């Protein structure tokens, strides 16, 4: 007989679920993780974060070889796109990552229950796979089922001509005309991939700017740079319908505020208007787990639902739908279950857009500080004035630090430029420890590095940058 009694049963093998399972096992719990996909890692590792970054990296290499290396005195002739080779690279990266998670499960003696989990009682999960198995959790059931693509009324996703992010990761050929519905992170990243590989990309966004949740100056700069790269934007525009033909898709567009309709032709349409919590089939109604008005699982500050013994983390609960947020919640919950003081600081969760240049943000935006009536100072430094950025021919963008006008405590940081996905960690760490802009400014940064722009932005908060 298969093992049927555990301390902790986690439903979902994505970043939140598998990290929660690993940490719980490290803390001495007997752990099982229920995952219906044939591989571990969830959306992120299989059809999200990881494969998209593999395609972004490959498309950047292609773009650089075709158009960028000559600026370094490197002459390259006859550059050709091998799309099957690009997809092979992506698939190998995914295989390596999901295999790594499976290895970690074996290392930490975590039982992988292959199938779909359904909660039938506060301590009972039925797993329906090749066979049906009932397991009990003496300590906790953790809901970590992630999110799914939000559909757009009037469009039927067939993953061929009208695709979700999943289909956009595996197009068999480069479309001549790609229309991306949604100017958020996913839309801009995948639009950049196919734009570099040769597609004519049009981004349709309902709101009046791209990256609408990020700092306004950051989103404005991102749109300007991506426009220079060839992406076309139709803002304050809504898609009201679509007709699929043999040659492609005809979209019907209207101004968001109302007005005359127009038609936009595309070979492929990517629907990237966001994601929604995935809770279908979990049996939450039957056991009485409460959801909020957006379909998210309601939890308290210890990730507990209203049903004792059932907890939830990640994309199914309130907060940004980010893999690293889910991971931190998974660790915090496991530690709380062990009687420790698990904690997540939601004010210091960075967000990144992996276009080129990259975009990164942590903490409050200028718009949020103004709305809250917080007096602040802003310091900004452009990469055009950074020696390392000049050396690598990547000078678009800037770093902006927002600090309290009275205490100088860093309240937010907004970056656009080369490798800022890595650079934002320094600012997040500074904020986690309550650092001031002066603390960052007085920290010696190696020269020549891109991170010197961070120090200069901190100096600029006090009006004294050295190299501008």
N, C-alpha and C positions, 0 to 999 in steps of 0.2 A: 504493500500500500504506500502511495505517495504521502509525504509529510502533509499534515492538514492543520497543525496548530502552530501559530507563530506569535511573537510579541507584537510585531509591527507588520502590517500589510499595506504596501504602497500600491495604489492603482495609477499606472502611468510610468513609462520608462524614459521620459524626456529628461532634460537638465534638472528640473526641480525634483522629479521622482527618483531618478537614479542617484543623484547626490544625497538626497534625504536617506535613501536606503543604505548607501555606503557609510554615511556618518552614523546612522543608527547602529549599523553592524560594528563599527569601530568602538562604539560605546557599550557594546556587550549584548545588544538585543539580537534576538533571533528574527531574521527579516526575510520577507518574501516581496517580490515586486511583480505585479500583474501587468503584462504588456501584450497587446494583440498583434502589433506589427511583427514581422518576421525578424526584425533586428531591433536592438536597443538604441536609445538616443533620441527618440521622439522626432517631432517635426524638425527641430534644430539641426540635428546631425544628419538626418536622412534627406529632407527636402526643404531645408531652410537655411539657417546661418552658415553651415559648413559648405554645402555644395555651391551656394551663391558666392561665397568668398573665393572658392576655387575658380569659378568662372570669371569673377572680377579680376583676379590675379592674372589669369590666362589672357583675358582680353586686354589688360594693361600692357602685358608683354608684347602682344601683337601690335597694339597701337604704337608702342615705343619703337619697336623694330621698324615699323613702316614709316613713322613720321618723326620720331624723337631722337633717335640715336645720332643722326647727322649733326645735331647741335653739339655733340661731344666729340666730333671728328671721327665718328665710326660710320663707315659707309657700308650699307647693306643693300644688296640688290635681289630682286626676284622674291620678295617676301610673299608667301602664300598662306592662306588660312586653311588649316586642316581641322575642320569642325569635329569629325569623329575623334581626332586626337585630343581636342579640347575636352570633349565629353568623357573620354577615357581617363584623362587626368582628374576630372571631377569625381567620377565613379570610384577611382582608386583612393582618393582622399576620403570619401564617405566610408568606403569599406574599411579603411584603416582605423578611422575614428570609432565606428560602431563596434568593430572588433575589439578595440581598446576597452570599451565599456563592458563588454562581455567578459573580458579578462579580469577586470576589476571586480565584477560580481563573483567570479570563481575565487579570486584572491581573498575576498571578504566573506566568503561562504554565504552569499545571498542566493536564495532560491528564486529562479525566474519561472513564474507561472505563465505559460504561453496561452493567451486567450483574452477574451473581453471580460472585464470584471463588472459585477453587478452587486450592489450592497443590498442585502435582504434583512439585516438587523444591525444594531449598533456595533456588533463585534463579528459579523459574518459576511463573507464575500463568496459569491458563486462565480467561478471562472469557467467560461464556455469557450472551449477551443476544439481540438480534435476529440477530446472527451470533456465531460462536465465534472468539475471538482468543487467541493465546498470546503473553504478554509475559514478558520477563526483567528481573530487578533485579540489577544488578551490585553494589550496595552493601547493600541491605536490603529485605526484605518485612516490612511492619508490619501485624499483625493488630489491627484497631480496629473490630470488628464489633458492639460494644455488648452490650446485653442484651435480653431479651424477657420478657413477662409470665409469672410463675410460676402455673401452673394449680392449682386446688384439686380434689383427688380427690372424685368424686361430683357435681361441677358441670360442665356443658358450656357453655362460653362461646359464645353465638350472636350477641353484639353487638346484641341487641334487648331481651330481657328479662333475660338474664344477660350483663353486659357487663364488659369490661376497661376500663382507663383510656382506651383508644382510643375505645371505644363511648360512654363517659361524657362525652366531649368533644363528642358530636354527637347527643345525644338529641333527637328531633323535638318532644317536648313535655315539660313539667315533670311528673315522676311525682308522684302523691299520696303514695306511700310508697316511699322509697328505703332499702334496707338496704346498708350498706357493710361488707364483710367485710375487716377489717384496719384497725387504728387507727394506722397509720404516716403518713408524710408525704402520700402520694398519696391515701389514703383520707380524711384530714381536709381536705385542700385541696378535692377534688372534692365531698366531702360538704358543705363550706361553700358552694360555688357553688350547688348545687341546693337547699340549705336556705334560702339567701337568696332564691332565686327562687320559693320556695313549697312545696318538698317537706318532708314529715315524714321526718326522717333518723334512722336507728338505726345505730350503729356497733357491730359485733360484733368483739371482740378476744380472741384466745386467751390472751394474757398478762394480768397483773393491772393493767396501766396502758397508756394510750396513749403514743405516742412512746417506746417502751421502750428505745431506745438513747441517749436524751438524759438529761440530768441529772434526777434524780427530782423535785426541787422544781419544775423547769420543766414537766415533763409533768403534774404534779398541778395546777399553775396553769392550764395550757392546757386541761385537761379541764374545770376549773371554769368558765372563761370561755366555752368553747364550749357547755357545758351551759346557761349563762344565755342563750345565743343560740338555743337550741332543739334542739340535737343531743342525742339519747339514747344512752347507752352501756351495753352489755352486756359486761362484762369477764369474764375467766377463763371464756370460753365458746367452744366449738368448733362448727363447722357440719359435720354428718355427712351431709347429703343435701339434695337439692332436687327438687321436682316442679313442672314448668311446666304452667300451666293457661292457658285462654283469657284470663283476667283478670290473670294475673301469675305469681308464683312463691311456692310454699310451702316454706320452709326448715325443716329439722329441726335443732334445737340441743340440745346437752348441756353440762353443766358440764365444764370442761377436766379436772377431777380425776375425772370420772365421776359419773353420777347420772341422774335421770329426764330423759327427752327432752321437748322442747316444740316447738311449731310457731310460726313467725313468718311472717306474710304480707307480701308486698311486690309492688309493681307492677314495680319494676326492682331488680335486685341487682347491685352493683358488686363484683367480685372484685379486691381490692387487697392481696394478702398478700406482695407483693414481686416482685422480678425475678431472673432467672437469666441466666448468660452465654450468649450466642448463638454457638455454634461449629459447629452442624450444617452439613454440606455444604462445609466448608472443606478437607477432605482431610487433616486433621491426623494421623489414624491412619496414613495411607499414607506420610507423610514422617517420622513418628516424634516429633511434638511432644507432650511430656508435659502431662497435665492433673492437677490435684489432685483430692482426693476430693469437691469441690463443683463439678467441671466447669470450673474456671477454668484458664487457661493458666499454667503454671509459668514464672516468669521470675527472673532474678537482679537485682541492684541497678542494672544497666544496661539493664533491660527485655529482655534477651536470653533466648530460649528455649534448650532443650538442643540445638537444631539450629542450627549456625552460619549466620548470615545471616537468621534469622527472629526477629522481635521482636514484642512485644505490649504494648498499653496499654489503659487505660480499664476499662469494665465487665467485660471478659473476663479481667481479672487481679484479684488480691487487692486489697482496699481498698474504701472507700465508693464506691457507684455514683452518682457525682456528675459532672455535666458539667464543672465547673471543675477537678476532680481529673484527668479525662481530658485536658483542654486542657493543663494544666501538664505532664503526662506526655508529651504529644505534642511540646511545645516542648523539654523536657529530652532526649528521645530524639533529635530532629533535631540538637540541639547536640552530643550525644555522638557521633553519626555523623560530625559535622564536626570531631571532635577537641577539642571544647570540654568544659567541666565542667558539663553539664546536671544539674540537681538538683531534687528535690521534697521539701519538708519535710512529711512526713505527720502530724506533730504539730500542724500549724497549718493545717488545711483546714476552713474553716467549713461548717456545715450550716444550712439555712434552711427553715422551714415558712411558706408564704405565706398562712396564714389571716389573719384580722384579730381581735385584734392578731397581728402576726408573731412568730415564734419563731426564735431564732438561737443557735448554739452554736459554740464553738471551743475546742480543747484538752481537758483532762481534766475529767471530772465529779467531783462529790464522792464518788460511789460508787467510782469508779476510784482516787481518791487514798486513800480509806480502805482499800480492798482491797490497795493496794500499800504501805500503812504509811507514807505520806508525811505529815509534819506540815504543815498548811496553815492559813491564815487566810482567812476569807470576809468580803467587804464587799458589802452589798446596799443598793440605793437604789430606792424605789418611784416610779413615774411620777405617782402622786397628789401628790407633793411637787415636781413639775417644772412651772415656769410655762408653758412652751410646750405641754406636754401638756394642761394645763388650758385653754389658749386654743383648742386644736383639739378639745376635748371627747373626748380619748382618753387616759384616765388608768389603764387597766388595765395591770397588769404591773410588771416591775422589771428591774433589771440587777444581776447578781451576778458579782463578780470573785473568783477563787481565786488566792491567792499563797502561795509557799513561806514557811513560818513563820520560817525562818532568814534566807534571802537576800532575801525579798520579791519574787522573780521571779514574774511572772504565769504561772500554770500552766493556767488555763482561764477562760472567761467564758461566761455563760449569760444570755440576754436574752429577754424577752417584753414586747412593747409596740409602739407605733406606729413604723413605719419602721426596725425593728431590723435588717432585712436589709441596710440601708446602713450602720448604725452598727457592725456587727460587724467591718467592715474595719479600723477604727482599732485594735481590740483584737488582731486577727490581725497587723497590722503591728507593734504593740508586742511581741507574742510572738516574731515573726520576728527582731526585733533584740534579744531577750533583755531587754526592759524590765522594770522593777519596777513595782509598783502606785504607788509614790511618784513615779516618772517621769510616769505618767499624771496623777496628782493635781496635780503641779506644772506641767502644761501648760495654758496659758490656753485656755479654751473660750469661744466666742462666746455672748453672752447676748441674747435668750432662745433657747435651742436645746434640742432633745431630747438632744443629745450631752452637755449638762451633767450628765445623769444618769450618764454614764460616769465623769466626773471625780468626782462625789459617791460613786459606788460604790468608786472607787479610794481616796478619802479614808476611806471606811468600813472598808476593810481595816485601817487603823491606828486605827479607832475615833473618827474625828474628822470626820464629815460636817458640812457647814455648814448645810444646809437640812432637817435631819431631827432 
